[in-house]
Amino acid sequence: MAEIINLNKARKAKARADKPIRAQENRARFGRTRSEKAAEAAERARIARTLDDSKRD
């Protein structure tokens, strides 16, 4: 005889098991943290400011 399972619990257990996999895919897809984005924007602004300051009129 087959084992009786609660389908709601099975569905939730599968979702919990799939969550780390989806998280890994999203980390690969969207990649950077907010602080990394802010640091890169600040670096771009610094480079642009340096370039503008060194231009001759």
C-alpha positions in Angstrom: 0.0 0.0 0.0 1.3 3.5 -0.8 2.3 5.9 1.8 -0.1 8.7 2.5 1.3 12.2 2.2 -0.1 15.6 2.8 0.2 17.4 -0.6 0.3 20.8 0.9 3.3 19.8 3.1 5.0 18.2 0.1 4.5 21.3 -2.1 5.9 23.6 0.7 8.9 21.2 1.2 9.6 21.3 -2.5 9.5 25.1 -2.6 11.9 25.2 0.4 14.3 22.9 -1.4 14.1 24.9 -4.6 14.6 28.3 -2.9 18.5 28.1 -2.6 18.7 27.1 -6.3 16.6 30.1 -7.4 18.6 32.3 -5.1 21.9 31.1 -6.7 20.5 31.8 -10.2 19.4 35.3 -9.2 22.8 36.0 -7.7 24.4 35.0 -10.9 21.9 37.0 -13.0 21.7 40.2 -11.0 25.1 40.0 -9.4 26.1 43.0 -7.4 25.1 44.5 -4.1 23.9 48.0 -3.6 27.2 49.0 -2.0 29.2 47.6 -5.0 26.9 49.6 -7.4 27.4 52.8 -5.3 31.2 52.3 -5.2 31.3 51.9 -9.0 29.2 55.0 -9.5 31.4 57.0 -7.2 34.5 55.8 -9.1 32.9 56.8 -12.4 32.0 60.2 -11.0 35.6 60.6 -9.7 37.1 59.8 -13.1 34.7 62.1 -14.9 35.5 64.9 -12.4 39.2 64.4 -12.9 38.8 64.4 -16.6 36.7 67.6 -16.6 39.2 69.3 -14.2 42.1 68.5 -16.5 40.5 69.9 -19.6 42.0 73.1 -21.0 39.7 76.0 -21.9 
